[in-house]
Amino acid sequence: MIGGIIPRSQYPDFVQAIVHDNPAIDWDGTPFDPTYLPATGPLTLMDHEVANGCFEKIEESCRRLGLHYVRWSDGFGGTFPSVRGIYRGHGEPQNFLTTQDDQRMFSIERIRQLGSIAAIEAEYRLARMNPPPLVLVDKEPTDEAMTETVHG
């Protein structure tokens, strides 16, 4: 899921990143159509077979443009765990271990590190965060309050 503010002038480059990674807009494989953007939510892209659960070009483009994204990849028993990756439009992406139905899991070591129920609940809320809607604008946003609202 991808959200945030993107200048219309940057949208063609963003679309090229999407085309490169070749995701679908649903699990049935419906191709991405660059003329369609959801009216009230984030752009949702998916694929059944993605190396390491990452859309490399899309995620690189999101980080360059300051777009918020959330990626969830299912695990494979005994090989690799289910992971939810979150990028909030700045800083470094964070990864959280999850169950196969995308619920945050905590190891006993992580619980001890966090040290309190309040800290555990705060990390759980962070791990459950979804992006805001993806919004095209005609020019770069200059209003810090607007940028903060969209990026969270």
Z-matrix of the N, CA and C atoms (Angstrom, degrees):
N
C 1 1.440
C 2 1.521 1 107.60
N 3 1.342 2 115.42 1 136.07
C 4 1.461 3 121.10 2 -176.60
C 5 1.523 4 109.02 3 -129.29
N 6 1.323 5 116.14 4 134.77
C 7 1.457 6 119.99 5 177.60
C 8 1.508 7 111.79 6 -148.43
N 9 1.310 8 114.94 7 168.65
C 10 1.457 9 121.71 8 179.41
C 11 1.513 10 110.14 9 129.83
N 12 1.316 11 115.14 10 -169.07
C 13 1.459 12 121.80 11 -179.06
C 14 1.522 13 108.57 12 -103.05
N 15 1.332 14 116.23 13 129.61
C 16 1.458 15 120.76 14 176.77
C 17 1.526 16 109.00 15 -129.82
N 18 1.331 17 116.55 16 126.43
C 19 1.463 18 118.81 17 176.54
C 20 1.535 19 109.83 18 -63.67
N 21 1.313 20 115.49 19 138.95
C 22 1.471 21 120.97 20 -179.80
C 23 1.532 22 110.79 21 -54.29
N 24 1.326 23 117.37 22 -33.88
C 25 1.473 24 121.08 23 -179.60
C 26 1.523 25 112.04 24 -65.56
N 27 1.344 26 118.00 25 -24.10
C 28 1.463 27 122.22 26 -179.91
C 29 1.527 28 112.49 27 -92.52
N 30 1.325 29 116.84 28 -11.69
C 31 1.463 30 120.51 29 -174.73
C 32 1.539 31 112.81 30 -60.88
N 33 1.340 32 120.12 31 -41.55
C 34 1.477 33 118.51 32 178.63
C 35 1.531 34 113.40 33 -57.93
N 36 1.333 35 117.88 34 -39.30
C 37 1.473 36 120.65 35 177.66
C 38 1.524 37 110.82 36 -66.87
N 39 1.328 38 116.12 37 -38.95
C 40 1.462 39 120.97 38 176.88
C 41 1.535 40 110.26 39 -62.93
N 42 1.326 41 116.52 40 -43.01
C 43 1.470 42 121.32 41 178.23
C 44 1.527 43 110.10 42 -61.68
N 45 1.329 44 118.05 43 -39.50
C 46 1.470 45 120.92 44 178.79
C 47 1.529 46 110.87 45 -61.93
N 48 1.322 47 117.50 46 -38.14
C 49 1.472 48 120.65 47 176.92
C 50 1.524 49 109.84 48 -64.13
N 51 1.328 50 116.63 49 -41.77
C 52 1.461 51 120.43 50 178.63
C 53 1.523 52 110.21 51 -63.78
N 54 1.321 53 116.83 52 -47.59
C 55 1.472 54 120.98 53 179.70
C 56 1.530 55 110.04 54 -58.85
N 57 1.329 56 117.44 55 -40.39
C 58 1.466 57 121.04 56 -179.93
C 59 1.530 58 111.38 57 -59.24
N 60 1.348 59 117.36 58 -43.77
C 61 1.466 60 120.97 59 -177.43
C 62 1.525 61 112.95 60 -83.45
N 63 1.331 62 117.53 61 -13.16
C 64 1.467 63 124.00 62 172.00
C 65 1.538 64 115.33 63 55.07
N 66 1.341 65 118.24 64 49.89
C 67 1.461 66 119.28 65 176.18
C 68 1.523 67 111.35 66 -82.57
N 69 1.321 68 115.74 67 173.28
C 70 1.462 69 122.68 68 174.30
C 71 1.524 70 108.17 69 -112.98
N 72 1.327 71 116.52 70 169.07
C 73 1.460 72 120.09 71 177.68
C 74 1.524 73 111.72 72 -97.88
N 75 1.331 74 116.59 73 -0.09
C 76 1.467 75 121.20 74 174.75
C 77 1.527 76 108.13 75 -153.94
N 78 1.334 77 116.28 76 170.56
C 79 1.470 78 120.14 77 -177.44
C 80 1.522 79 112.66 78 -72.16
N 81 1.344 80 117.73 79 -11.20
C 82 1.460 81 120.61 80 177.36
C 83 1.518 82 112.34 81 -83.44
N 84 1.335 83 117.76 82 -6.27
C 85 1.454 84 121.27 83 175.95
C 86 1.515 85 115.09 84 93.77
N 87 1.336 86 118.60 85 17.00
C 88 1.467 87 120.63 86 177.85
C 89 1.525 88 108.71 87 -61.58
N 90 1.344 89 117.31 88 123.31
C 91 1.466 90 120.23 89 -176.28
C 92 1.529 91 112.70 90 -63.22
N 93 1.321 92 115.05 91 151.57
C 94 1.465 93 122.38 92 174.28
C 95 1.514 94 109.26 93 -66.05
N 96 1.325 95 117.05 94 134.93
C 97 1.461 96 123.84 95 175.97
C 98 1.524 97 106.95 96 -116.51
N 99 1.335 98 118.24 97 113.44
C 100 1.466 99 119.87 98 -175.44
C 101 1.525 100 114.17 99 -64.44
N 102 1.330 101 118.41 100 -13.82
C 103 1.466 102 119.83 101 178.17
C 104 1.521 103 111.87 102 -83.51
N 105 1.341 104 117.23 103 -9.63
C 106 1.456 105 120.41 104 -179.38
C 107 1.525 106 110.31 105 -105.40
N 108 1.311 107 116.07 106 124.74
C 109 1.461 108 121.96 107 169.44
C 110 1.521 109 106.85 108 -130.34
N 111 1.321 110 117.83 109 137.17
C 112 1.462 111 119.21 110 179.03
C 113 1.528 112 110.87 111 -60.02
N 114 1.303 113 116.31 112 141.26
C 115 1.470 114 121.23 113 -176.31
C 116 1.518 115 112.79 114 -73.54
N 117 1.320 116 117.80 115 -33.76
C 118 1.465 117 119.14 116 -171.76
C 119 1.519 118 114.34 117 -128.91
N 120 1.296 119 118.94 118 10.70
C 121 1.458 120 119.37 119 -177.00
C 122 1.510 121 112.34 120 -147.18
N 123 1.329 122 115.38 121 -177.28
C 124 1.462 123 119.26 122 178.42
C 125 1.527 124 111.03 123 -72.55
N 126 1.310 125 115.69 124 160.24
C 127 1.460 126 121.86 125 172.43
C 128 1.523 127 107.16 126 -75.31
N 129 1.318 128 117.37 127 127.08
C 130 1.452 129 121.38 128 -179.12
C 131 1.521 130 109.37 129 -110.95
N 132 1.334 131 115.62 130 125.43
C 133 1.465 132 122.68 131 179.83
C 134 1.520 133 107.94 132 -127.39
N 135 1.339 134 116.73 133 148.82
C 136 1.463 135 119.05 134 -178.12
C 137 1.525 136 111.81 135 -155.12
N 138 1.320 137 113.83 136 164.82
C 139 1.461 138 121.56 137 176.95
C 140 1.524 139 107.46 138 -162.54
N 141 1.309 140 115.77 139 147.64
C 142 1.468 141 120.63 140 179.23
C 143 1.526 142 112.65 141 -79.00
N 144 1.311 143 117.72 142 -31.17
C 145 1.463 144 121.61 143 -173.38
C 146 1.528 145 110.53 144 -125.32
N 147 1.330 146 117.27 145 89.25
C 148 1.456 147 121.93 146 179.40
C 149 1.527 148 107.75 147 -126.50
N 150 1.312 149 116.50 148 126.86
C 151 1.464 150 121.18 149 -178.50
C 152 1.527 151 110.48 150 -57.21
N 153 1.318 152 116.06 151 124.85
C 154 1.462 153 123.51 152 -179.97
C 155 1.526 154 113.38 153 57.66
N 156 1.318 155 118.21 154 17.51
C 157 1.458 156 122.15 155 178.56
C 158 1.513 157 113.97 156 69.69
N 159 1.344 158 118.31 157 14.48
C 160 1.470 159 121.79 158 -175.68
C 161 1.519 160 111.54 159 -113.18
N 162 1.318 161 115.09 160 139.93
C 163 1.460 162 121.87 161 167.41
C 164 1.525 163 104.98 162 -97.42
N 165 1.327 164 117.27 163 93.04
C 166 1.464 165 121.30 164 -169.33
C 167 1.522 166 114.12 165 -58.44
N 168 1.323 167 118.15 166 -50.86
C 169 1.473 168 120.56 167 -177.40
C 170 1.523 169 111.30 168 -68.75
N 171 1.329 170 116.74 169 -39.13
C 172 1.466 171 119.72 170 179.66
C 173 1.521 172 109.83 171 -64.22
N 174 1.330 173 117.29 172 -47.63
C 175 1.460 174 120.22 173 -178.25
C 176 1.527 175 111.22 174 -65.02
N 177 1.324 176 117.33 175 -38.60
C 178 1.467 177 121.23 176 176.37
C 179 1.536 178 109.63 177 -61.66
N 180 1.314 179 117.23 178 -43.73
C 181 1.458 180 121.68 179 178.77
C 182 1.529 181 111.24 180 -63.85
N 183 1.326 182 117.03 181 -42.38
C 184 1.465 183 120.85 182 178.11
C 185 1.523 184 110.75 183 -60.37
N 186 1.326 185 117.29 184 -44.00
C 187 1.469 186 120.05 185 -179.83
C 188 1.532 187 110.44 186 -65.04
N 189 1.319 188 117.13 187 -41.12
C 190 1.470 189 120.94 188 179.38
C 191 1.532 190 111.06 189 -63.49
N 192 1.341 191 116.58 190 -38.86
C 193 1.469 192 121.58 191 -177.40
C 194 1.524 193 113.50 192 -88.69
N 195 1.327 194 117.93 193 -5.03
C 196 1.461 195 120.83 194 -178.91
C 197 1.513 196 113.30 195 73.48
N 198 1.347 197 116.61 196 26.84
C 199 1.464 198 120.52 197 178.30
C 200 1.522 199 110.33 198 -86.91
N 201 1.302 200 115.47 199 144.18
C 202 1.465 201 122.86 200 178.10
C 203 1.537 202 107.55 201 -80.87
N 204 1.328 203 117.44 202 135.77
C 205 1.469 204 119.22 203 172.67
C 206 1.514 205 110.98 204 -140.45
N 207 1.319 206 113.92 205 154.94
C 208 1.454 207 122.74 206 173.55
C 209 1.518 208 106.91 207 -130.61
N 210 1.319 209 115.23 208 129.73
C 211 1.466 210 120.81 209 178.34
C 212 1.519 211 108.15 210 -123.50
N 213 1.301 212 116.32 211 131.96
C 214 1.458 213 120.30 212 173.97
C 215 1.523 214 107.89 213 -122.28
N 216 1.325 215 115.70 214 131.72
C 217 1.466 216 119.94 215 176.47
C 218 1.519 217 108.28 216 -127.22
N 219 1.304 218 114.54 217 132.24
C 220 1.460 219 121.72 218 179.86
C 221 1.521 220 109.36 219 -70.87
N 222 1.293 221 116.12 220 149.23
C 223 1.455 222 121.40 221 178.89
C 224 1.519 223 111.94 222 -88.65
N 225 1.297 224 114.27 223 177.75
C 226 1.454 225 121.63 224 175.99
C 227 1.521 226 106.08 225 -135.75
N 228 1.326 227 116.00 226 112.23
C 229 1.462 228 122.75 227 -174.00
C 230 1.517 229 114.46 228 -42.59
N 231 1.326 230 116.65 229 126.03
C 232 1.457 231 122.50 230 177.24
C 233 1.512 232 114.38 231 80.78
N 234 1.340 233 118.49 232 -6.45
C 235 1.456 234 121.16 233 -177.10
C 236 1.525 235 112.18 234 -116.40
N 237 1.331 236 116.38 235 -57.61
C 238 1.459 237 120.29 236 178.03
C 239 1.521 238 108.96 237 -150.47
N 240 1.354 239 115.72 238 148.60
C 241 1.465 240 120.20 239 -175.47
C 242 1.529 241 112.50 240 -84.24
N 243 1.332 242 116.17 241 167.18
C 244 1.462 243 121.86 242 169.73
C 245 1.522 244 107.73 243 -73.91
N 246 1.328 245 116.17 244 137.55
C 247 1.458 246 120.97 245 -175.98
C 248 1.525 247 109.83 246 -137.24
N 249 1.326 248 115.09 247 140.80
C 250 1.463 249 122.33 248 172.75
C 251 1.516 250 106.67 249 -113.47
N 252 1.335 251 116.57 250 120.15
C 253 1.456 252 121.83 251 178.35
C 254 1.520 253 109.00 252 -103.75
N 255 1.318 254 116.24 253 134.84
C 256 1.461 255 121.39 254 -178.55
C 257 1.514 256 109.69 255 -128.25
N 258 1.331 257 115.02 256 131.19
C 259 1.459 258 121.72 257 172.19
C 260 1.521 259 106.03 258 -126.28
N 261 1.323 260 117.03 259 123.69
C 262 1.466 261 121.13 260 -174.02
C 263 1.525 262 113.66 261 -97.88
N 264 1.331 263 116.91 262 22.46
C 265 1.457 264 120.28 263 177.86
C 266 1.508 265 113.81 264 91.31
N 267 1.340 266 117.16 265 -2.23
C 268 1.460 267 122.35 266 179.93
C 269 1.522 268 108.25 267 -161.72
N 270 1.324 269 115.79 268 165.01
C 271 1.462 270 119.76 269 179.27
C 272 1.519 271 111.75 270 72.35
N 273 1.309 272 115.31 271 -152.06
C 274 1.462 273 122.16 272 -179.61
C 275 1.530 274 110.02 273 -106.24
N 276 1.341 275 117.31 274 147.81
C 277 1.466 276 119.34 275 173.91
C 278 1.530 277 109.49 276 -61.93
N 279 1.317 278 116.24 277 146.80
C 280 1.463 279 121.69 278 176.96
C 281 1.515 280 108.64 279 -116.46
N 282 1.331 281 116.39 280 140.91
C 283 1.463 282 121.93 281 177.60
C 284 1.516 283 110.11 282 -113.61
N 285 1.341 284 115.18 283 139.92
C 286 1.452 285 122.43 284 -179.77
C 287 1.525 286 109.05 285 -129.04
N 288 1.319 287 116.73 286 132.21
C 289 1.461 288 120.57 287 174.46
C 290 1.517 289 108.98 288 -68.33
N 291 1.332 290 115.94 289 138.60
C 292 1.464 291 120.64 290 -179.98
C 293 1.519 292 110.35 291 -134.67
N 294 1.315 293 114.07 292 169.70
C 295 1.459 294 120.64 293 170.77
C 296 1.524 295 107.87 294 -81.16
N 297 1.328 296 116.77 295 177.68
C 298 1.456 297 119.72 296 178.80
C 299 1.524 298 113.10 297 -71.05
N 300 1.334 299 117.56 298 -9.08
C 301 1.463 300 119.03 299 172.96
C 302 1.534 301 110.71 300 -110.41
N 303 1.344 302 116.09 301 27.73
C 304 1.456 303 124.21 302 170.29
C 305 1.525 304 113.98 303 65.65
N 306 1.323 305 118.38 304 36.64
C 307 1.457 306 122.38 305 174.22
C 308 1.530 307 108.79 306 -103.20
N 309 1.311 308 117.51 307 132.30
C 310 1.467 309 123.04 308 -178.07
C 311 1.522 310 110.90 309 -59.08
N 312 1.333 311 116.29 310 133.52
C 313 1.463 312 122.33 311 175.51
C 314 1.525 313 108.62 312 -112.24
N 315 1.338 314 116.08 313 147.28
C 316 1.460 315 122.01 314 178.69
C 317 1.521 316 109.11 315 -124.32
N 318 1.316 317 115.91 316 129.83
C 319 1.464 318 119.37 317 172.54
C 320 1.531 319 107.52 318 -77.92
N 321 1.306 320 116.28 319 160.66
C 322 1.464 321 119.67 320 177.61
C 323 1.527 322 110.28 321 -61.62
N 324 1.336 323 116.74 322 -34.40
C 325 1.467 324 120.36 323 177.94
C 326 1.532 325 110.88 324 -64.05
N 327 1.330 326 116.88 325 -41.86
C 328 1.469 327 120.46 326 179.57
C 329 1.528 328 110.39 327 -67.18
N 330 1.317 329 117.11 328 -40.17
C 331 1.471 330 120.74 329 177.59
C 332 1.530 331 109.56 330 -59.60
N 333 1.329 332 116.74 331 -44.43
C 334 1.472 333 120.49 332 178.86
C 335 1.531 334 111.20 333 -64.25
N 336 1.341 335 116.31 334 -39.35
C 337 1.464 336 120.69 335 178.21
C 338 1.525 337 110.83 336 -61.73
N 339 1.314 338 116.56 337 -44.84
C 340 1.464 339 120.65 338 -177.62
C 341 1.529 340 111.21 339 -68.69
N 342 1.331 341 117.42 340 -37.87
C 343 1.449 342 121.58 341 168.96
C 344 1.511 343 119.61 342 81.74
N 345 1.324 344 119.07 343 -14.62
C 346 1.464 345 119.28 344 179.85
C 347 1.530 346 110.14 345 -151.63
N 348 1.313 347 115.38 346 157.76
C 349 1.466 348 120.43 347 176.94
C 350 1.525 349 109.69 348 -61.11
N 351 1.335 350 117.56 349 -39.78
C 352 1.465 351 120.99 350 179.89
C 353 1.534 352 110.78 351 -60.12
N 354 1.336 353 117.66 352 -42.80
C 355 1.467 354 121.34 353 179.64
C 356 1.528 355 110.89 354 -68.34
N 357 1.324 356 117.51 355 -38.34
C 358 1.471 357 121.44 356 177.55
C 359 1.523 358 109.41 357 -64.42
N 360 1.336 359 116.85 358 -45.45
C 361 1.466 360 120.40 359 179.53
C 362 1.531 361 111.69 360 -63.85
N 363 1.326 362 117.69 361 -37.32
C 364 1.465 363 121.14 362 178.26
C 365 1.524 364 110.69 363 -64.38
N 366 1.333 365 117.36 364 -42.84
C 367 1.463 366 119.99 365 178.74
C 368 1.532 367 110.63 366 -68.39
N 369 1.320 368 116.76 367 -36.31
C 370 1.466 369 120.22 368 177.18
C 371 1.535 370 110.02 369 -62.12
N 372 1.353 371 117.07 370 -44.67
C 373 1.471 372 120.12 371 178.77
C 374 1.521 373 110.52 372 -62.34
N 375 1.328 374 117.98 373 -41.42
C 376 1.455 375 121.56 374 177.92
C 377 1.528 376 110.18 375 -60.27
N 378 1.324 377 116.71 376 -45.09
C 379 1.462 378 121.16 377 -178.38
C 380 1.526 379 112.26 378 -66.95
N 381 1.317 380 118.67 379 -22.04
C 382 1.476 381 123.02 380 -179.86
C 383 1.525 382 112.35 381 -93.97
N 384 1.331 383 117.23 382 -3.83
C 385 1.457 384 121.53 383 -176.92
C 386 1.526 385 110.99 384 -62.43
N 387 1.319 386 116.12 385 135.63
C 388 1.461 387 122.08 386 174.58
C 389 1.524 388 108.98 387 -113.03
N 390 1.329 389 117.19 388 155.97
C 391 1.466 390 120.01 389 -178.92
C 392 1.527 391 112.22 390 -68.40
N 393 1.337 392 115.83 391 158.02
C 394 1.461 393 120.60 392 171.75
C 395 1.534 394 108.49 393 -74.12
N 396 1.321 395 118.04 394 178.12
C 397 1.476 396 119.91 395 175.06
C 398 1.528 397 110.98 396 -59.64
N 399 1.328 398 116.03 397 153.69
C 400 1.459 399 121.54 398 172.50
C 401 1.528 400 106.82 399 -89.09
N 402 1.331 401 115.95 400 121.62
C 403 1.461 402 121.16 401 -173.60
C 404 1.524 403 109.14 402 -123.18
N 405 1.346 404 116.51 403 126.32
C 406 1.459 405 121.85 404 173.03
C 407 1.520 406 108.38 405 -88.63
N 408 1.330 407 116.87 406 133.00
C 409 1.463 408 121.75 407 176.92
C 410 1.520 409 108.49 408 -124.78
N 411 1.334 410 115.42 409 155.78
C 412 1.462 411 119.72 410 -177.05
C 413 1.519 412 114.06 411 -75.25
N 414 1.338 413 117.44 412 -20.98
C 415 1.467 414 119.72 413 176.76
C 416 1.518 415 109.45 414 -146.13
N 417 1.320 416 115.69 415 170.69
C 418 1.468 417 121.49 416 -179.16
C 419 1.525 418 110.08 417 -58.79
N 420 1.345 419 117.71 418 135.87
C 421 1.463 420 118.72 419 176.35
C 422 1.525 421 110.13 420 -68.59
N 423 1.339 422 116.39 421 134.56
C 424 1.457 423 120.36 422 178.18
C 425 1.519 424 111.34 423 -117.00
N 426 1.304 425 116.41 424 -12.81
C 427 1.456 426 120.93 425 -179.66
C 428 1.524 427 108.32 426 -82.22
N 429 1.350 428 117.75 427 109.73
C 430 1.461 429 121.12 428 -177.52
C 431 1.515 430 112.29 429 -60.45
N 432 1.333 431 117.76 430 -35.16
C 433 1.467 432 120.54 431 179.22
C 434 1.518 433 110.03 432 -64.16
N 435 1.346 434 117.58 433 -40.56
C 436 1.464 435 120.76 434 178.99
C 437 1.524 436 110.23 435 -66.18
N 438 1.324 437 116.89 436 -43.63
C 439 1.462 438 121.04 437 179.46
C 440 1.527 439 110.02 438 -62.03
N 441 1.324 440 117.83 439 -44.24
C 442 1.459 441 121.33 440 -179.46
C 443 1.528 442 111.24 441 -63.84
N 444 1.339 443 117.31 442 -39.21
C 445 1.462 444 120.72 443 179.07
C 446 1.519 445 110.48 444 -61.99
N 447 1.309 446 117.35 445 -43.77
C 448 1.456 447 120.26 446 -177.71
C 449 1.515 448 111.52 447 -74.68
N 450 1.319 449 118.18 448 -40.90
C 451 1.464 450 119.95 449 -177.39
C 452 1.519 451 112.73 450 -82.34
N 453 1.312 452 118.78 451 -16.42
C 454 1.456 453 121.57 452 178.76
C 455 1.488 454 110.78 453 76.02
